Amino acid sequence: MIDPTLYSSTVSERSGTFGGSLLLAYKLNWQSVMFVGYGDNRELTDEYDLARLDRQVFVKLSYAIQR
């Protein structure tokens, strides 16, 4: 908990953030991999709820071209 009397500007007594992420990889063959990822960022509101700031989802396919 923050002591508001220690600051010259106005601050709330409680503040907080949460960031979570997940990354999955699947090997299709010995040279190709597929990645799927998810990220979620949240911030503590005045009502002490974690409100979503943003969310990301991505898919990436990495493969080797043979000649």
mmCIF file of the N, C-alpha and C atoms, coordinates in Angstrom:
data_MODEL
# 
_entry.id   MODEL 
# 
loop_
_atom_site.group_PDB 
_atom_site.id 
_atom_site.type_symbol 
_atom_site.label_atom_id 
_atom_site.label_alt_id 
_atom_site.label_comp_id 
_atom_site.label_asym_id 
_atom_site.label_entity_id 
_atom_site.label_seq_id 
_atom_site.pdbx_PDB_ins_code 
_atom_site.Cartn_x 
_atom_site.Cartn_y 
_atom_site.Cartn_z 
_atom_site.occupancy 
_atom_site.B_iso_or_equiv 
_atom_site.pdbx_formal_charge 
_atom_site.auth_seq_id 
_atom_site.auth_comp_id 
_atom_site.auth_asym_id 
_atom_site.auth_atom_id 
_atom_site.pdbx_PDB_model_num 
ATOM 1   N N  . MET A 1 1  ? 0.849   -1.169  0.000   1.00 0.00 ? 1  MET A N  1 
ATOM 2   C CA . MET A 1 1  ? 0.000   0.000   0.000   1.00 0.00 ? 1  MET A CA 1 
ATOM 3   C C  . MET A 1 1  ? 0.897   1.236   0.000   1.00 0.00 ? 1  MET A C  1 
ATOM 4   N N  . ILE A 1 2  ? 0.496   2.254   -0.734  1.00 0.00 ? 2  ILE A N  1 
ATOM 5   C CA . ILE A 1 2  ? 1.261   3.496   -0.852  1.00 0.00 ? 2  ILE A CA 1 
ATOM 6   C C  . ILE A 1 2  ? 0.787   4.488   0.203   1.00 0.00 ? 2  ILE A C  1 
ATOM 7   N N  . ASP A 1 3  ? 1.723   5.195   0.841   1.00 0.00 ? 3  ASP A N  1 
ATOM 8   C CA . ASP A 1 3  ? 1.376   6.255   1.785   1.00 0.00 ? 3  ASP A CA 1 
ATOM 9   C C  . ASP A 1 3  ? 1.288   7.563   1.006   1.00 0.00 ? 3  ASP A C  1 
ATOM 10  N N  . PRO A 1 4  ? 0.070   8.101   0.748   1.00 0.00 ? 4  PRO A N  1 
ATOM 11  C CA . PRO A 1 4  ? -0.093  9.314   -0.061  1.00 0.00 ? 4  PRO A CA 1 
ATOM 12  C C  . PRO A 1 4  ? 0.572   10.552  0.521   1.00 0.00 ? 4  PRO A C  1 
ATOM 13  N N  . THR A 1 5  ? 0.862   10.569  1.818   1.00 0.00 ? 5  THR A N  1 
ATOM 14  C CA . THR A 1 5  ? 1.477   11.755  2.431   1.00 0.00 ? 5  THR A CA 1 
ATOM 15  C C  . THR A 1 5  ? 2.949   11.905  2.033   1.00 0.00 ? 5  THR A C  1 
ATOM 16  N N  . LEU A 1 6  ? 3.549   10.892  1.450   1.00 0.00 ? 6  LEU A N  1 
ATOM 17  C CA . LEU A 1 6  ? 4.951   10.949  1.045   1.00 0.00 ? 6  LEU A CA 1 
ATOM 18  C C  . LEU A 1 6  ? 5.160   11.672  -0.287  1.00 0.00 ? 6  LEU A C  1 
ATOM 19  N N  . TYR A 1 7  ? 4.087   11.967  -1.008  1.00 0.00 ? 7  TYR A N  1 
ATOM 20  C CA . TYR A 1 7  ? 4.183   12.553  -2.350  1.00 0.00 ? 7  TYR A CA 1 
ATOM 21  C C  . TYR A 1 7  ? 3.661   13.984  -2.361  1.00 0.00 ? 7  TYR A C  1 
ATOM 22  N N  . SER A 1 8  ? 4.286   14.832  -3.182  1.00 0.00 ? 8  SER A N  1 
ATOM 23  C CA . SER A 1 8  ? 3.826   16.220  -3.288  1.00 0.00 ? 8  SER A CA 1 
ATOM 24  C C  . SER A 1 8  ? 2.605   16.338  -4.202  1.00 0.00 ? 8  SER A C  1 
ATOM 25  N N  . SER A 1 9  ? 2.431   15.421  -5.140  1.00 0.00 ? 9  SER A N  1 
ATOM 26  C CA . SER A 1 9  ? 1.246   15.420  -6.006  1.00 0.00 ? 9  SER A CA 1 
ATOM 27  C C  . SER A 1 9  ? 0.257   14.370  -5.505  1.00 0.00 ? 9  SER A C  1 
ATOM 28  N N  . THR A 1 10 ? -0.948  14.422  -6.017  1.00 0.00 ? 10 THR A N  1 
ATOM 29  C CA . THR A 1 10 ? -1.998  13.504  -5.597  1.00 0.00 ? 10 THR A CA 1 
ATOM 30  C C  . THR A 1 10 ? -1.761  12.115  -6.189  1.00 0.00 ? 10 THR A C  1 
ATOM 31  N N  . VAL A 1 11 ? -1.766  11.100  -5.340  1.00 0.00 ? 11 VAL A N  1 
ATOM 32  C CA . VAL A 1 11 ? -1.632  9.701   -5.766  1.00 0.00 ? 11 VAL A CA 1 
ATOM 33  C C  . VAL A 1 11 ? -2.706  8.884   -5.061  1.00 0.00 ? 11 VAL A C  1 
ATOM 34  N N  . SER A 1 12 ? -3.094  7.782   -5.684  1.00 0.00 ? 12 SER A N  1 
ATOM 35  C CA . SER A 1 12 ? -4.074  6.917   -5.043  1.00 0.00 ? 12 SER A CA 1 
ATOM 36  C C  . SER A 1 12 ? -3.362  6.006   -4.033  1.00 0.00 ? 12 SER A C  1 
ATOM 37  N N  . GLU A 1 13 ? -4.134  5.493   -3.082  1.00 0.00 ? 13 GLU A N  1 
ATOM 38  C CA . GLU A 1 13 ? -3.553  4.625   -2.062  1.00 0.00 ? 13 GLU A CA 1 
ATOM 39  C C  . GLU A 1 13 ? -3.137  3.287   -2.642  1.00 0.00 ? 13 GLU A C  1 
ATOM 40  N N  . ARG A 1 14 ? -3.842  2.836   -3.667  1.00 0.00 ? 14 ARG A N  1 
ATOM 41  C CA . ARG A 1 14 ? -3.540  1.547   -4.284  1.00 0.00 ? 14 ARG A CA 1 
ATOM 42  C C  . ARG A 1 14 ? -3.383  1.719   -5.786  1.00 0.00 ? 14 ARG A C  1 
ATOM 43  N N  . SER A 1 15 ? -2.424  1.026   -6.320  1.00 0.00 ? 15 SER A N  1 
ATOM 44  C CA . SER A 1 15 ? -2.245  0.989   -7.769  1.00 0.00 ? 15 SER A CA 1 
ATOM 45  C C  . SER A 1 15 ? -1.673  -0.373  -8.127  1.00 0.00 ? 15 SER A C  1 
ATOM 46  N N  . GLY A 1 16 ? -1.920  -0.788  -9.353  1.00 0.00 ? 16 GLY A N  1 
ATOM 47  C CA . GLY A 1 16 ? -1.394  -2.079  -9.749  1.00 0.00 ? 16 GLY A CA 1 
ATOM 48  C C  . GLY A 1 16 ? -1.661  -2.368  -11.208 1.00 0.00 ? 16 GLY A C  1 
ATOM 49  N N  . THR A 1 17 ? -0.851  -3.230  -11.757 1.00 0.00 ? 17 THR A N  1 
ATOM 50  C CA . THR A 1 17 ? -1.023  -3.690  -13.130 1.00 0.00 ? 17 THR A CA 1 
ATOM 51  C C  . THR A 1 17 ? -0.772  -5.190  -13.167 1.00 0.00 ? 17 THR A C  1 
ATOM 52  N N  . PHE A 1 18 ? -1.258  -5.816  -14.221 1.00 0.00 ? 18 PHE A N  1 
ATOM 53  C CA . PHE A 1 18 ? -1.039  -7.235  -14.445 1.00 0.00 ? 18 PHE A CA 1 
ATOM 54  C C  . PHE A 1 18 ? -0.777  -7.444  -15.928 1.00 0.00 ? 18 PHE A C  1 
ATOM 55  N N  . GLY A 1 19 ? 0.244   -8.199  -16.245 1.00 0.00 ? 19 GLY A N  1 
ATOM 56  C CA . GLY A 1 19 ? 0.536   -8.556  -17.631 1.00 0.00 ? 19 GLY A CA 1 
ATOM 57  C C  . GLY A 1 19 ? 0.760   -10.052 -17.727 1.00 0.00 ? 19 GLY A C  1 
ATOM 58  N N  . GLY A 1 20 ? 0.018   -10.688 -18.601 1.00 0.00 ? 20 GLY A N  1 
ATOM 59  C CA . GLY A 1 20 ? 0.159   -12.130 -18.776 1.00 0.00 ? 20 GLY A CA 1 
ATOM 60  C C  . GLY A 1 20 ? 0.350   -12.457 -20.244 1.00 0.00 ? 20 GLY A C  1 
ATOM 61  N N  . SER A 1 21 ? 1.090   -13.514 -20.526 1.00 0.00 ? 21 SER A N  1 
ATOM 62  C CA . SER A 1 21 ? 1.291   -13.920 -21.915 1.00 0.00 ? 21 SER A CA 1 
ATOM 63  C C  . SER A 1 21 ? 1.422   -15.430 -21.993 1.00 0.00 ? 21 SER A C  1 
ATOM 64  N N  . LEU A 1 22 ? 1.127   -15.941 -23.183 1.00 0.00 ? 22 LEU A N  1 
ATOM 65  C CA . LEU A 1 22 ? 1.186   -17.367 -23.444 1.00 0.00 ? 22 LEU A CA 1 
ATOM 66  C C  . LEU A 1 22 ? 1.743   -17.566 -24.844 1.00 0.00 ? 22 LEU A C  1 
ATOM 67  N N  . LEU A 1 23 ? 2.676   -18.484 -24.995 1.00 0.00 ? 23 LEU A N  1 
ATOM 68  C CA . LEU A 1 23 ? 3.259   -18.786 -26.297 1.00 0.00 ? 23 LEU A CA 1 
ATOM 69  C C  . LEU A 1 23 ? 3.284   -20.291 -26.478 1.00 0.00 ? 23 LEU A C  1 
ATOM 70  N N  . LEU A 1 24 ? 2.702   -20.756 -27.586 1.00 0.00 ? 24 LEU A N  1 
ATOM 71  C CA . LEU A 1 24 ? 2.700   -22.169 -27.932 1.00 0.00 ? 24 LEU A CA 1 
ATOM 72  C C  . LEU A 1 24 ? 3.424   -22.350 -29.246 1.00 0.00 ? 24 LEU A C  1 
ATOM 73  N N  . ALA A 1 25 ? 4.194   -23.431 -29.359 1.00 0.00 ? 25 ALA A N  1 
ATOM 74  C CA . ALA A 1 25 ? 4.898   -23.742 -30.599 1.00 0.00 ? 25 ALA A CA 1 
ATOM 75  C C  . ALA A 1 25 ? 4.578   -25.174 -30.993 1.00 0.00 ? 25 ALA A C  1 
ATOM 76  N N  . TYR A 1 26 ? 4.369   -25.393 -32.302 1.00 0.00 ? 26 TYR A N  1 
ATOM 77  C CA . TYR A 1 26 ? 4.091   -26.720 -32.832 1.00 0.00 ? 26 TYR A CA 1 
ATOM 78  C C  . TYR A 1 26 ? 5.033   -26.972 -33.999 1.00 0.00 ? 26 TYR A C  1 
ATOM 79  N N  . LYS A 1 27 ? 5.793   -28.026 -33.913 1.00 0.00 ? 27 LYS A N  1 
ATOM 80  C CA . LYS A 1 27 ? 6.756   -28.359 -34.957 1.00 0.00 ? 27 LYS A CA 1 
ATOM 81  C C  . LYS A 1 27 ? 6.042   -29.178 -36.031 1.00 0.00 ? 27 LYS A C  1 
ATOM 82  N N  . LEU A 1 28 ? 5.891   -28.599 -37.231 1.00 0.00 ? 28 LEU A N  1 
ATOM 83  C CA . LEU A 1 28 ? 5.207   -29.267 -38.330 1.00 0.00 ? 28 LEU A CA 1 
ATOM 84  C C  . LEU A 1 28 ? 6.088   -30.345 -38.956 1.00 0.00 ? 28 LEU A C  1 
ATOM 85  N N  . ASN A 1 29 ? 7.341   -30.039 -39.170 1.00 0.00 ? 29 ASN A N  1 
ATOM 86  C CA . ASN A 1 29 ? 8.353   -31.000 -39.597 1.00 0.00 ? 29 ASN A CA 1 
ATOM 87  C C  . ASN A 1 29 ? 9.699   -30.509 -39.078 1.00 0.00 ? 29 ASN A C  1 
ATOM 88  N N  . TRP A 1 30 ? 10.812  -31.095 -39.492 1.00 0.00 ? 30 TRP A N  1 
ATOM 89  C CA . TRP A 1 30 ? 12.103  -30.769 -38.905 1.00 0.00 ? 30 TRP A CA 1 
ATOM 90  C C  . TRP A 1 30 ? 12.589  -29.362 -39.240 1.00 0.00 ? 30 TRP A C  1 
ATOM 91  N N  . GLN A 1 31 ? 11.957  -28.667 -40.209 1.00 0.00 ? 31 GLN A N  1 
ATOM 92  C CA . GLN A 1 31 ? 12.359  -27.300 -40.551 1.00 0.00 ? 31 GLN A CA 1 
ATOM 93  C C  . GLN A 1 31 ? 11.241  -26.273 -40.419 1.00 0.00 ? 31 GLN A C  1 
ATOM 94  N N  . SER A 1 32 ? 10.047  -26.681 -40.065 1.00 0.00 ? 32 SER A N  1 
ATOM 95  C CA . SER A 1 32 ? 8.900   -25.765 -40.021 1.00 0.00 ? 32 SER A CA 1 
ATOM 96  C C  . SER A 1 32 ? 8.260   -25.769 -38.630 1.00 0.00 ? 32 SER A C  1 
ATOM 97  N N  . VAL A 1 33 ? 7.980   -24.564 -38.130 1.00 0.00 ? 33 VAL A N  1 
ATOM 98  C CA . VAL A 1 33 ? 7.373   -24.407 -36.810 1.00 0.00 ? 33 VAL A CA 1 
ATOM 99  C C  . VAL A 1 33 ? 6.260   -23.373 -36.899 1.00 0.00 ? 33 VAL A C  1 
ATOM 100 N N  . MET A 1 34 ? 5.146   -23.630 -36.200 1.00 0.00 ? 34 MET A N  1 
ATOM 101 C CA . MET A 1 34 ? 4.055   -22.672 -36.108 1.00 0.00 ? 34 MET A CA 1 
ATOM 102 C C  . MET A 1 34 ? 3.975   -22.178 -34.662 1.00 0.00 ? 34 MET A C  1 
ATOM 103 N N  . PHE A 1 35 ? 3.914   -20.865 -34.487 1.00 0.00 ? 35 PHE A N  1 
ATOM 104 C CA . PHE A 1 35 ? 3.800   -20.245 -33.173 1.00 0.00 ? 35 PHE A CA 1 
ATOM 105 C C  . PHE A 1 35 ? 2.438   -19.577 -33.043 1.00 0.00 ? 35 PHE A C  1 
ATOM 106 N N  . VAL A 1 36 ? 1.826   -19.696 -31.868 1.00 0.00 ? 36 VAL A N  1 
ATOM 107 C CA . VAL A 1 36 ? 0.580   -19.008 -31.542 1.00 0.00 ? 36 VAL A CA 1 
ATOM 108 C C  . VAL A 1 36 ? 0.797   -18.339 -30.191 1.00 0.00 ? 36 VAL A C  1 
ATOM 109 N N  . GLY A 1 37 ? 0.490   -17.047 -30.105 1.00 0.00 ? 37 GLY A N  1 
ATOM 110 C CA . GLY A 1 37 ? 0.724   -16.317 -28.866 1.00 0.00 ? 37 GLY A CA 1 
ATOM 111 C C  . GLY A 1 37 ? -0.460  -15.463 -28.457 1.00 0.00 ? 37 GLY A C  1 
ATOM 112 N N  . TYR A 1 38 ? -0.545  -15.186 -27.165 1.00 0.00 ? 38 TYR A N  1 
ATOM 113 C CA . TYR A 1 38 ? -1.611  -14.367 -26.592 1.00 0.00 ? 38 TYR A CA 1 
ATOM 114 C C  . TYR A 1 38 ? -1.016  -13.518 -25.475 1.00 0.00 ? 38 TYR A C  1 
ATOM 115 N N  . GLY A 1 39 ? -1.429  -12.258 -25.391 1.00 0.00 ? 39 GLY A N  1 
ATOM 116 C CA . GLY A 1 39 ? -0.995  -11.366 -24.321 1.00 0.00 ? 39 GLY A CA 1 
ATOM 117 C C  . GLY A 1 39 ? -2.167  -10.560 -23.792 1.00 0.00 ? 39 GLY A C  1 
ATOM 118 N N  . ASP A 1 40 ? -2.147  -10.268 -22.494 1.00 0.00 ? 40 ASP A N  1 
ATOM 119 C CA . ASP A 1 40 ? -3.239  -9.539  -21.853 1.00 0.00 ? 40 ASP A CA 1 
ATOM 120 C C  . ASP A 1 40 ? -2.636  -8.600  -20.809 1.00 0.00 ? 40 ASP A C  1 
ATOM 121 N N  . ASN A 1 41 ? -2.984  -7.311  -20.868 1.00 0.00 ? 41 ASN A N  1 
ATOM 122 C CA . ASN A 1 41 ? -2.517  -6.316  -19.900 1.00 0.00 ? 41 ASN A CA 1 
ATOM 123 C C  . ASN A 1 41 ? -3.710  -5.701  -19.194 1.00 0.00 ? 41 ASN A C  1 
ATOM 124 N N  . ARG A 1 42 ? -3.615  -5.590  -17.877 1.00 0.00 ? 42 ARG A N  1 
ATOM 125 C CA . ARG A 1 42 ? -4.707  -5.031  -17.068 1.00 0.00 ? 42 ARG A CA 1 
ATOM 126 C C  . ARG A 1 42 ? -4.170  -4.034  -16.062 1.00 0.00 ? 42 ARG A C  1 
ATOM 127 N N  . GLU A 1 43 ? -5.062  -3.127  -15.610 1.00 0.00 ? 43 GLU A N  1 
ATOM 128 C CA . GLU A 1 43 ? -4.689  -2.095  -14.642 1.00 0.00 ? 43 GLU A CA 1 
ATOM 129 C C  . GLU A 1 43 ? -5.773  -1.989  -13.582 1.00 0.00 ? 43 GLU A C  1 
ATOM 130 N N  . LEU A 1 44 ? -5.368  -1.718  -12.353 1.00 0.00 ? 44 LEU A N  1 
ATOM 131 C CA . LEU A 1 44 ? -6.297  -1.588  -11.238 1.00 0.00 ? 44 LEU A CA 1 
ATOM 132 C C  . LEU A 1 44 ? -7.073  -0.283  -11.349 1.00 0.00 ? 44 LEU A C  1 
ATOM 133 N N  . THR A 1 45 ? -8.403  -0.357  -11.269 1.00 0.00 ? 45 THR A N  1 
ATOM 134 C CA . THR A 1 45 ? -9.265  0.833   -11.361 1.00 0.00 ? 45 THR A CA 1 
ATOM 135 C C  . THR A 1 45 ? -9.533  1.393   -9.967  1.00 0.00 ? 45 THR A C  1 
ATOM 136 N N  . ASP A 1 46 ? -10.263 2.496   -9.913  1.00 0.00 ? 46 ASP A N  1 
ATOM 137 C CA . ASP A 1 46 ? -10.627 3.102   -8.626  1.00 0.00 ? 46 ASP A CA 1 
ATOM 138 C C  . ASP A 1 46 ? -11.557 2.198   -7.816  1.00 0.00 ? 46 ASP A C  1 
ATOM 139 N N  . GLU A 1 47 ? -12.292 1.311   -8.502  1.00 0.00 ? 47 GLU A N  1 
ATOM 140 C CA . GLU A 1 47 ? -13.187 0.363   -7.814  1.00 0.00 ? 47 GLU A CA 1 
ATOM 141 C C  . GLU A 1 47 ? -12.457 -0.927  -7.455  1.00 0.00 ? 47 GLU A C  1 
ATOM 142 N N  . TYR A 1 48 ? -11.119 -0.952  -7.624  1.00 0.00 ? 48 TYR A N  1 
ATOM 143 C CA . TYR A 1 48 ? -10.265 -2.096  -7.314  1.00 0.00 ? 48 TYR A CA 1 
ATOM 144 C C  . TYR A 1 48 ? -10.577 -3.315  -8.171  1.00 0.00 ? 48 TYR A C  1 
ATOM 145 N N  . ASP A 1 49 ? -10.933 -3.066  -9.434  1.00 0.00 ? 49 ASP A N  1 
ATOM 146 C CA . ASP A 1 49 ? -11.085 -4.116  -10.438 1.00 0.00 ? 49 ASP A CA 1 
ATOM 147 C C  . ASP A 1 49 ? -9.893  -4.064  -11.379 1.00 0.00 ? 49 ASP A C  1 
ATOM 148 N N  . LEU A 1 50 ? -9.521  -5.185  -11.946 1.00 0.00 ? 50 LEU A N  1 
ATOM 149 C CA . LEU A 1 50 ? -8.477  -5.198  -12.972 1.00 0.00 ? 50 LEU A CA 1 
ATOM 150 C C  . LEU A 1 50 ? -9.146  -5.032  -14.334 1.00 0.00 ? 50 LEU A C  1 
ATOM 151 N N  . ALA A 1 51 ? -9.091  -3.826  -14.881 1.00 0.00 ? 51 ALA A N  1 
ATOM 152 C CA . ALA A 1 51 ? -9.711  -3.522  -16.177 1.00 0.00 ? 51 ALA A CA 1 
ATOM 153 C C  . ALA A 1 51 ? -8.705  -3.798  -17.296 1.00 0.00 ? 51 ALA A C  1 
ATOM 154 N N  . ARG A 1 52 ? -9.189  -4.358  -18.398 1.00 0.00 ? 52 ARG A N  1 
ATOM 155 C CA . ARG A 1 52 ? -8.324  -4.696  -19.524 1.00 0.00 ? 52 ARG A CA 1 
ATOM 156 C C  . ARG A 1 52 ? -7.846  -3.434  -20.227 1.00 0.00 ? 52 ARG A C  1 
ATOM 157 N N  . LEU A 1 53 ? -6.526  -3.326  -20.408 1.00 0.00 ? 53 LEU A N  1 
ATOM 158 C CA . LEU A 1 53 ? -5.932  -2.228  -21.177 1.00 0.00 ? 53 LEU A CA 1 
ATOM 159 C C  . LEU A 1 53 ? -5.820  -2.607  -22.646 1.00 0.00 ? 53 LEU A C  1 
ATOM 160 N N  . ASP A 1 54 ? -5.269  -3.791  -22.904 1.00 0.00 ? 54 ASP A N  1 
ATOM 161 C CA . ASP A 1 54 ? -5.149  -4.260  -24.280 1.00 0.00 ? 54 ASP A CA 1 
ATOM 162 C C  . ASP A 1 54 ? -4.979  -5.770  -24.294 1.00 0.00 ? 54 ASP A C  1 
ATOM 163 N N  . ARG A 1 55 ? -5.136  -6.312  -25.518 1.00 0.00 ? 55 ARG A N  1 
ATOM 164 C CA . ARG A 1 55 ? -5.030  -7.746  -25.711 1.00 0.00 ? 55 ARG A CA 1 
ATOM 165 C C  . ARG A 1 55 ? -4.415  -7.986  -27.078 1.00 0.00 ? 55 ARG A C  1 
ATOM 166 N N  . GLN A 1 56 ? -3.507  -8.948  -27.170 1.00 0.00 ? 56 GLN A N  1 
ATOM 167 C CA . GLN A 1 56 ? -2.862  -9.262  -28.443 1.00 0.00 ? 56 GLN A CA 1 
ATOM 168 C C  . GLN A 1 56 ? -2.950  -10.764 -28.701 1.00 0.00 ? 56 GLN A C  1 
ATOM 169 N N  . VAL A 1 57 ? -3.126  -11.105 -29.994 1.00 0.00 ? 57 VAL A N  1 
ATOM 170 C CA . VAL A 1 57 ? -3.105  -12.488 -30.451 1.00 0.00 ? 57 VAL A CA 1 
ATOM 171 C C  . VAL A 1 57 ? -2.289  -12.510 -31.729 1.00 0.00 ? 57 VAL A C  1 
ATOM 172 N N  . PHE A 1 58 ? -1.408  -13.507 -31.881 1.00 0.00 ? 58 PHE A N  1 
ATOM 173 C CA . PHE A 1 58 ? -0.657  -13.599 -33.127 1.00 0.00 ? 58 PHE A CA 1 
ATOM 174 C C  . PHE A 1 58 ? -0.417  -15.052 -33.503 1.00 0.00 ? 58 PHE A C  1 
ATOM 175 N N  . VAL A 1 59 ? -0.203  -15.261 -34.797 1.00 0.00 ? 59 VAL A N  1 
ATOM 176 C CA . VAL A 1 59 ? 0.162   -16.563 -35.358 1.00 0.00 ? 59 VAL A CA 1 
ATOM 177 C C  . VAL A 1 59 ? 1.336   -16.325 -36.291 1.00 0.00 ? 59 VAL A C  1 
ATOM 178 N N  . LYS A 1 60 ? 2.368   -17.179 -36.197 1.00 0.00 ? 60 LYS A N  1 
ATOM 179 C CA . LYS A 1 60 ? 3.542   -17.058 -37.055 1.00 0.00 ? 60 LYS A CA 1 
ATOM 180 C C  . LYS A 1 60 ? 3.909   -18.436 -37.558 1.00 0.00 ? 60 LYS A C  1 
ATOM 181 N N  . LEU A 1 61 ? 4.194   -18.515 -38.840 1.00 0.00 ? 61 LEU A N  1 
ATOM 182 C CA . LEU A 1 61 ? 4.642   -19.764 -39.441 1.00 0.00 ? 61 LEU A CA 1 
ATOM 183 C C  . LEU A 1 61 ? 6.065   -19.550 -39.941 1.00 0.00 ? 61 LEU A C  1 
ATOM 184 N N  . SER A 1 62 ? 6.986   -20.368 -39.452 1.00 0.00 ? 62 SER A N  1 
ATOM 185 C CA . SER A 1 62 ? 8.383   -20.284 -39.844 1.00 0.00 ? 62 SER A CA 1 
ATOM 186 C C  . SER A 1 62 ? 8.738   -21.549 -40.617 1.00 0.00 ? 62 SER A C  1 
ATOM 187 N N  . TYR A 1 63 ? 9.194   -21.376 -41.845 1.00 0.00 ? 63 TYR A N  1 
ATOM 188 C CA . TYR A 1 63 ? 9.514   -22.557 -42.660 1.00 0.00 ? 63 TYR A CA 1 
ATOM 189 C C  . TYR A 1 63 ? 10.770  -22.302 -43.486 1.00 0.00 ? 63 TYR A C  1 
ATOM 190 N N  . ALA A 1 64 ? 11.403  -23.374 -43.903 1.00 0.00 ? 64 ALA A N  1 
ATOM 191 C CA . ALA A 1 64 ? 12.599  -23.300 -44.717 1.00 0.00 ? 64 ALA A CA 1 
ATOM 192 C C  . ALA A 1 64 ? 12.255  -23.697 -46.149 1.00 0.00 ? 64 ALA A C  1 
ATOM 193 N N  . ILE A 1 65 ? 12.733  -22.908 -47.101 1.00 0.00 ? 65 ILE A N  1 
ATOM 194 C CA . ILE A 1 65 ? 12.521  -23.217 -48.522 1.00 0.00 ? 65 ILE A CA 1 
ATOM 195 C C  . ILE A 1 65 ? 13.770  -23.938 -49.027 1.00 0.00 ? 65 ILE A C  1 
ATOM 196 N N  . GLN A 1 66 ? 13.558  -25.100 -49.604 1.00 0.00 ? 66 GLN A N  1 
ATOM 197 C CA . GLN A 1 66 ? 14.662  -25.871 -50.147 1.00 0.00 ? 66 GLN A CA 1 
ATOM 198 C C  . GLN A 1 66 ? 14.720  -25.710 -51.649 1.00 0.00 ? 66 GLN A C  1 
ATOM 199 N N  . ARG A 1 67 ? 15.947  -25.614 -52.209 1.00 0.00 ? 67 ARG A N  1 
ATOM 200 C CA . ARG A 1 67 ? 16.124  -25.511 -53.660 1.00 0.00 ? 67 ARG A CA 1 
ATOM 201 C C  . ARG A 1 67 ? 16.745  -26.759 -54.197 1.00 0.00 ? 67 ARG A C  1 
# 
